[in-house]
Structures are given as C-alpha cells and as structure tokens.
Amino acid sequence: MKLNINNSYATGNVTYLEGCKNGRHLGGIVGVTKGKLDITRCYFAGSLVSGVNEAVGGVLGLASKNSEVTIKDCFSIGDLT
C-alpha cells in the first residue's frame, strides 16, 4: 500500500524534548516512513529543533531501510537544527 500526500502544507515550530520515548524523527510533513510514500506539491514553513542526534528534515525526517519514497515539487522554509 502506498501513501500519497498531495497539495499540502504545514506551518509552525516543533521542538523535540530530550527524554521523550516517541517522535524523535522530525519532518515538516512526515517524521518517519517505513513503506511506500509519494509527497507532491507540499511545503513546510517553520522550525524543527532536535536536541539529540536524530533525523530532522524540512519535508521528511527519515526514510527507513527498504522505504520507497518520491518527493516532487516540495520545499521548506525555516530553521532545522
């Protein structure tokens, strides 16, 4: 099964707090995927802040092993740290 995300956007600020058990991979649209994913015509405007060594991405935080991901016509504006 493939997930399609089209014509979407997200705005805001996300901060990972050390000690949380879930949600360590931060993405403006998707934090983590383990399967088939297409993201088209999307954007993120804001900031993503992780205080630990975890994946942070403006559109997608992490595509795990064996994922099939296509990202087309997407962008992010803001701070990623």
VMD Tcl script that builds the backbone (N, CA, C; Angstrom):
set m [mol new atoms 243]
animate dup $m
set s [atomselect $m all]
$s set {name element resname resid chain x y z} {
  {N N MET 1 A 0.848 -1.180 0.000}
  {CA C MET 1 A 0.000 0.000 0.000}
  {C C MET 1 A 0.893 1.243 0.000}
  {N N LYS 2 A 0.547 2.210 -0.819}
  {CA C LYS 2 A 1.316 3.438 -0.925}
  {C C LYS 2 A 0.519 4.601 -0.352}
  {N N LEU 3 A 1.193 5.441 0.413}
  {CA C LEU 3 A 0.588 6.657 0.946}
  {C C LEU 3 A 0.947 7.802 0.015}
  {N N ASN 4 A -0.057 8.589 -0.380}
  {CA C ASN 4 A 0.146 9.765 -1.219}
  {C C ASN 4 A -0.250 11.008 -0.438}
  {N N ILE 5 A 0.653 11.976 -0.400}
  {CA C ILE 5 A 0.364 13.270 0.216}
  {C C ILE 5 A 0.540 14.304 -0.882}
  {N N ASN 6 A -0.533 15.021 -1.215}
  {CA C ASN 6 A -0.518 15.975 -2.321}
  {C C ASN 6 A -1.097 17.315 -1.892}
  {N N ASN 7 A -0.527 18.391 -2.450}
  {CA C ASN 7 A -1.073 19.743 -2.253}
  {C C ASN 7 A -1.304 20.061 -0.782}
  {N N SER 8 A -0.281 19.845 0.023}
  {CA C SER 8 A -0.411 20.048 1.470}
  {C C SER 8 A 0.666 20.993 1.978}
  {N N TYR 9 A 0.413 21.548 3.146}
  {CA C TYR 9 A 1.429 22.368 3.797}
  {C C TYR 9 A 1.256 22.283 5.302}
  {N N ALA 10 A 2.320 22.636 5.999}
  {CA C ALA 10 A 2.288 22.714 7.456}
  {C C ALA 10 A 3.115 23.912 7.871}
  {N N THR 11 A 2.667 24.596 8.901}
  {CA C THR 11 A 3.421 25.719 9.454}
  {C C THR 11 A 3.510 25.538 10.963}
  {N N GLY 12 A 4.547 26.091 11.548}
  {CA C GLY 12 A 4.669 26.037 12.999}
  {C C GLY 12 A 6.078 25.706 13.432}
  {N N ASN 13 A 6.217 25.492 14.720}
  {CA C ASN 13 A 7.509 25.204 15.319}
  {C C ASN 13 A 7.393 23.927 16.131}
  {N N VAL 14 A 8.337 22.997 15.910}
  {CA C VAL 14 A 8.332 21.723 16.616}
  {C C VAL 14 A 9.675 21.567 17.311}
  {N N THR 15 A 9.645 21.242 18.589}
  {CA C THR 15 A 10.861 21.015 19.363}
  {C C THR 15 A 10.784 19.653 20.018}
  {N N TYR 16 A 11.813 18.839 19.811}
  {CA C TYR 16 A 11.891 17.534 20.467}
  {C C TYR 16 A 12.476 17.741 21.861}
  {N N LEU 17 A 11.790 17.231 22.861}
  {CA C LEU 17 A 12.258 17.342 24.231}
  {C C LEU 17 A 12.980 16.065 24.619}
  {N N GLU 18 A 14.216 16.186 25.039}
  {CA C GLU 18 A 15.000 15.014 25.414}
  {C C GLU 18 A 14.280 14.233 26.504}
  {N N GLY 19 A 14.288 12.942 26.358}
  {CA C GLY 19 A 13.613 12.089 27.324}
  {C C GLY 19 A 12.282 11.553 26.832}
  {N N CYS 20 A 11.751 12.123 25.751}
  {CA C CYS 20 A 10.514 11.593 25.173}
  {C C CYS 20 A 10.817 10.246 24.541}
  {N N LYS 21 A 9.885 9.320 24.635}
  {CA C LYS 21 A 10.110 7.983 24.102}
  {C C LYS 21 A 9.718 7.863 22.638}
  {N N ASN 22 A 8.834 8.709 22.152}
  {CA C ASN 22 A 8.354 8.628 20.770}
  {C C ASN 22 A 8.550 9.963 20.076}
  {N N GLY 23 A 8.529 9.917 18.744}
  {CA C GLY 23 A 8.534 11.159 17.979}
  {C C GLY 23 A 9.878 11.811 17.831}
  {N N ARG 24 A 10.962 11.016 17.831}
  {CA C ARG 24 A 12.289 11.610 17.773}
  {C C ARG 24 A 12.692 12.065 16.384}
  {N N HIS 25 A 12.105 11.528 15.345}
  {CA C HIS 25 A 12.447 11.932 13.979}
  {C C HIS 25 A 11.474 13.026 13.552}
  {N N LEU 26 A 12.008 14.189 13.222}
  {CA C LEU 26 A 11.168 15.344 12.928}
  {C C LEU 26 A 11.177 15.664 11.442}
  {N N GLY 27 A 9.987 15.842 10.878}
  {CA C GLY 27 A 9.853 16.274 9.496}
  {C C GLY 27 A 8.722 17.274 9.378}
  {N N GLY 28 A 8.876 18.223 8.493}
  {CA C GLY 28 A 7.838 19.234 8.328}
  {C C GLY 28 A 6.514 18.670 7.849}
  {N N ILE 29 A 6.539 17.645 7.024}
  {CA C ILE 29 A 5.326 16.988 6.536}
  {C C ILE 29 A 5.199 15.593 7.144}
  {N N VAL 30 A 6.283 14.804 7.115}
  {CA C VAL 30 A 6.281 13.433 7.657}
  {C C VAL 30 A 7.538 13.240 8.502}
  {N N GLY 31 A 7.379 12.691 9.688}
  {CA C GLY 31 A 8.526 12.436 10.559}
  {C C GLY 31 A 9.345 11.242 10.111}
  {N N VAL 32 A 8.692 10.087 9.927}
  {CA C VAL 32 A 9.396 8.870 9.515}
  {C C VAL 32 A 8.454 8.001 8.687}
  {N N THR 33 A 9.010 7.323 7.691}
  {CA C THR 33 A 8.234 6.374 6.913}
  {C C THR 33 A 8.966 5.051 6.839}
  {N N LYS 34 A 8.192 3.982 6.819}
  {CA C LYS 34 A 8.759 2.642 6.717}
  {C C LYS 34 A 8.208 1.899 5.499}
  {N N GLY 35 A 7.556 2.616 4.593}
  {CA C GLY 35 A 6.928 1.952 3.456}
  {C C GLY 35 A 7.025 2.773 2.189}
  {N N LYS 36 A 5.978 2.718 1.386}
  {CA C LYS 36 A 5.916 3.436 0.112}
  {C C LYS 36 A 5.222 4.775 0.337}
  {N N LEU 37 A 5.857 5.845 -0.127}
  {CA C LEU 37 A 5.351 7.188 0.128}
  {C C LEU 37 A 5.654 8.090 -1.056}
  {N N ASP 38 A 4.645 8.825 -1.521}
  {CA C ASP 38 A 4.807 9.882 -2.518}
  {C C ASP 38 A 4.350 11.193 -1.897}
  {N N ILE 39 A 5.220 12.197 -1.932}
  {CA C ILE 39 A 4.874 13.534 -1.446}
  {C C ILE 39 A 5.030 14.478 -2.633}
  {N N THR 40 A 3.959 15.189 -2.998}
  {CA C THR 40 A 3.965 16.045 -4.173}
  {C C THR 40 A 3.332 17.397 -3.848}
  {N N ARG 41 A 3.972 18.465 -4.323}
  {CA C ARG 41 A 3.469 19.836 -4.164}
  {C C ARG 41 A 3.126 20.144 -2.704}
  {N N CYS 42 A 4.136 20.061 -1.846}
  {CA C CYS 42 A 3.952 20.330 -0.419}
  {C C CYS 42 A 5.040 21.271 0.071}
  {N N TYR 43 A 4.760 21.949 1.178}
  {CA C TYR 43 A 5.806 22.749 1.804}
  {C C TYR 43 A 5.612 22.821 3.309}
  {N N PHE 44 A 6.726 23.119 3.973}
  {CA C PHE 44 A 6.734 23.352 5.415}
  {C C PHE 44 A 7.373 24.701 5.671}
  {N N ALA 45 A 6.758 25.506 6.524}
  {CA C ALA 45 A 7.318 26.801 6.917}
  {C C ALA 45 A 7.336 26.864 8.439}
  {N N GLY 46 A 8.515 26.929 9.013}
  {CA C GLY 46 A 8.637 26.982 10.468}
  {C C GLY 46 A 10.007 26.503 10.903}
  {N N SER 47 A 10.063 25.954 12.125}
  {CA C SER 47 A 11.339 25.450 12.625}
  {C C SER 47 A 11.156 24.064 13.226}
  {N N LEU 48 A 12.200 23.253 13.059}
  {CA C LEU 48 A 12.256 21.918 13.653}
  {C C LEU 48 A 13.544 21.863 14.457}
  {N N VAL 49 A 13.435 21.593 15.752}
  {CA C VAL 49 A 14.597 21.597 16.633}
  {C C VAL 49 A 14.671 20.278 17.379}
  {N N SER 50 A 15.801 19.589 17.244}
  {CA C SER 50 A 16.030 18.340 17.972}
  {C C SER 50 A 17.276 18.511 18.817}
  {N N GLY 51 A 17.173 18.225 20.089}
  {CA C GLY 51 A 18.311 18.367 20.993}
  {C C GLY 51 A 19.199 17.138 21.031}
  {N N VAL 52 A 18.882 16.127 20.233}
  {CA C VAL 52 A 19.661 14.885 20.222}
  {C C VAL 52 A 20.020 14.523 18.786}
  {N N ASN 53 A 20.828 13.486 18.604}
  {CA C ASN 53 A 21.241 13.053 17.265}
  {C C ASN 53 A 20.145 12.237 16.599}
  {N N GLU 54 A 19.134 12.878 16.122}
  {CA C GLU 54 A 18.030 12.212 15.430}
  {C C GLU 54 A 17.813 12.886 14.090}
  {N N ALA 55 A 17.054 12.229 13.220}
  {CA C ALA 55 A 16.815 12.736 11.873}
  {C C ALA 55 A 15.881 13.949 11.895}
  {N N VAL 56 A 16.268 14.986 11.176}
  {CA C VAL 56 A 15.460 16.194 11.038}
  {C C VAL 56 A 15.471 16.580 9.563}
  {N N GLY 57 A 14.286 16.788 8.981}
  {CA C GLY 57 A 14.210 17.188 7.580}
  {C C GLY 57 A 13.052 18.120 7.337}
  {N N GLY 58 A 13.218 19.053 6.424}
  {CA C GLY 58 A 12.180 20.034 6.153}
  {C C GLY 58 A 10.888 19.450 5.626}
  {N N VAL 59 A 10.974 18.394 4.830}
  {CA C VAL 59 A 9.784 17.713 4.312}
  {C C VAL 59 A 9.640 16.342 4.967}
  {N N LEU 60 A 10.705 15.538 4.940}
  {CA C LEU 60 A 10.700 14.190 5.506}
  {C C LEU 60 A 11.869 14.041 6.464}
  {N N GLY 61 A 11.582 13.590 7.691}
  {CA C GLY 61 A 12.645 13.408 8.668}
  {C C GLY 61 A 13.518 12.210 8.375}
  {N N LEU 62 A 12.905 11.025 8.182}
  {CA C LEU 62 A 13.680 9.798 7.975}
  {C C LEU 62 A 12.907 8.808 7.123}
  {N N ALA 63 A 13.576 8.274 6.112}
  {CA C ALA 63 A 13.040 7.150 5.333}
  {C C ALA 63 A 13.834 5.930 5.762}
  {N N SER 64 A 13.190 5.003 6.442}
  {CA C SER 64 A 13.903 3.838 6.960}
  {C C SER 64 A 14.276 2.869 5.846}
  {N N LYS 65 A 15.104 1.910 6.187}
  {CA C LYS 65 A 15.604 0.922 5.235}
  {C C LYS 65 A 14.447 0.271 4.475}
  {N N ASN 66 A 14.629 0.088 3.191}
  {CA C ASN 66 A 13.650 -0.536 2.290}
  {C C ASN 66 A 12.429 0.331 1.996}
  {N N SER 67 A 12.442 1.596 2.400}
  {CA C SER 67 A 11.348 2.508 2.041}
  {C C SER 67 A 11.463 2.877 0.572}
  {N N GLU 68 A 10.333 3.168 -0.048}
  {CA C GLU 68 A 10.292 3.676 -1.414}
  {C C GLU 68 A 9.624 5.038 -1.359}
  {N N VAL 69 A 10.425 6.088 -1.506}
  {CA C VAL 69 A 9.933 7.452 -1.315}
  {C C VAL 69 A 10.190 8.289 -2.558}
  {N N THR 70 A 9.171 9.044 -2.972}
  {CA C THR 70 A 9.305 10.035 -4.033}
  {C C THR 70 A 8.836 11.374 -3.477}
  {N N ILE 71 A 9.683 12.384 -3.596}
  {CA C ILE 71 A 9.326 13.746 -3.178}
  {C C ILE 71 A 9.493 14.628 -4.412}
  {N N LYS 72 A 8.409 15.301 -4.799}
  {CA C LYS 72 A 8.422 16.107 -6.024}
  {C C LYS 72 A 7.765 17.455 -5.787}
  {N N ASP 73 A 8.409 18.523 -6.251}
  {CA C ASP 73 A 7.868 19.889 -6.160}
  {C C ASP 73 A 7.527 20.268 -4.725}
  {N N CYS 74 A 8.450 20.003 -3.804}
  {CA C CYS 74 A 8.263 20.337 -2.383}
  {C C CYS 74 A 9.411 21.217 -1.906}
  {N N PHE 75 A 9.186 21.972 -0.834}
  {CA C PHE 75 A 10.239 22.799 -0.263}
  {C C PHE 75 A 9.937 23.090 1.193}
  {N N SER 76 A 10.935 23.599 1.899}
  {CA C SER 76 A 10.736 24.047 3.273}
  {C C SER 76 A 11.456 25.383 3.472}
  {N N ILE 77 A 10.897 26.169 4.362}
  {CA C ILE 77 A 11.461 27.472 4.709}
  {C C ILE 77 A 11.534 27.525 6.226}
  {N N GLY 78 A 12.717 27.817 6.747}
  {CA C GLY 78 A 12.844 27.932 8.206}
  {C C GLY 78 A 14.115 27.285 8.701}
  {N N ASP 79 A 14.173 27.073 9.999}
  {CA C ASP 79 A 15.371 26.542 10.657}
  {C C ASP 79 A 15.217 25.058 10.957}
  {N N LEU 80 A 16.273 24.306 10.657}
  {CA C LEU 80 A 16.346 22.892 11.011}
  {C C LEU 80 A 17.624 22.724 11.837}
  {N N THR 81 A 17.459 22.312 13.079}
  {CA C THR 81 A 18.643 22.121 13.933}
  {C C THR 81 A 18.512 20.875 14.760}
}
mol reanalyze $m
mol bondsrecalc $m
mol representation Tube
mol addrep $m
